[in-house]
Amino acid sequence: MVRKDYRRRGIAGALALSAVSFARDLGARAVEGYPRLTAEGEESGDVSLYVGSREIFAAAGYHEVSNPTPRRAVMRVDL
């Protein structure tokens, strides 16, 4: 979670991208994130997106592999 005063500066995206490098360096086979999905035009509070947005993970190279619930996606990078 990125502290409120530091949001909208690209930190969450940098963390998602860094997770891939870190996992690769340790020999992981994949990295996953589980962002909350929002409907088009839906206002979402900061707390509801503490797991990140689909857009943040997509920009870091993750691709969507499933939607276990209507409000959750599984995003993955295979290493």
C-alpha positions in Angstrom: 0.0 0.0 0.0 1.3 3.4 -0.9 0.7 6.1 1.7 -1.9 8.7 0.8 0.5 11.6 0.5 2.6 9.7 -2.1 -0.1 8.3 -4.3 -0.4 9.1 -8.0 3.3 9.4 -8.4 4.0 6.0 -10.1 5.1 4.2 -6.9 2.6 1.3 -7.1 3.6 0.7 -10.7 7.3 0.7 -9.8 6.6 -1.8 -7.1 4.7 -4.1 -9.4 7.6 -3.9 -11.9 10.2 -4.4 -9.2 8.4 -7.5 -8.0 9.0 -9.1 -11.4 12.7 -8.4 -11.3 13.0 -9.5 -7.6 11.2 -12.8 -8.3 13.2 -13.5 -11.5 16.5 -12.9 -9.6 15.3 -15.5 -7.0 14.4 -18.1 -9.6 10.6 -17.8 -9.4 8.6 -19.2 -12.3 5.8 -16.6 -12.1 4.6 -13.5 -10.3 0.9 -12.8 -9.7 -1.1 -9.8 -8.5 -4.8 -9.7 -7.6 -6.2 -6.3 -8.4 -9.7 -5.2 -7.6 -11.8 -4.5 -10.7 -14.0 -1.4 -10.9 -16.9 -0.8 -13.2 -16.6 1.9 -15.9 -17.3 5.3 -14.2 -17.4 3.8 -10.7 -15.8 5.8 -8.0 -13.5 3.7 -5.9 -12.2 4.7 -2.6 -8.4 4.5 -2.0 -8.8 1.7 0.5 -10.7 -0.5 -2.0 -7.7 -0.4 -4.4 -5.0 -1.2 -1.8 -4.2 -4.3 -3.9 -3.7 -2.2 -7.0 -5.6 -1.7 -10.2 -5.7 -3.8 -13.4 -4.0 -0.9 -15.2 -1.1 -0.8 -12.9 -0.3 -4.4 -13.3 -0.9 -4.3 -17.1 1.6 -1.4 -17.4 4.2 -3.5 -15.6 3.8 -6.4 -18.1 1.3 -8.6 -16.2 -1.5 -10.2 -18.3 -4.9 -11.2 -17.0 -5.3 -15.0 -16.6 -8.6 -15.2 -14.8 -11.4 -13.5 -13.0 -12.3 -15.6 -9.9 -15.0 -13.1 -8.9 -16.7 -10.2 -10.6 -14.5 -7.8 -8.6 -11.1 -9.5 -8.8 -8.6 -10.4 -11.5 -5.6 -12.6 -11.5 -2.7 -10.9 -13.3 0.5 -12.8 -14.0 4.0 -12.6 -15.5 5.5 -15.9 -16.4 9.2 -15.9 -15.9 
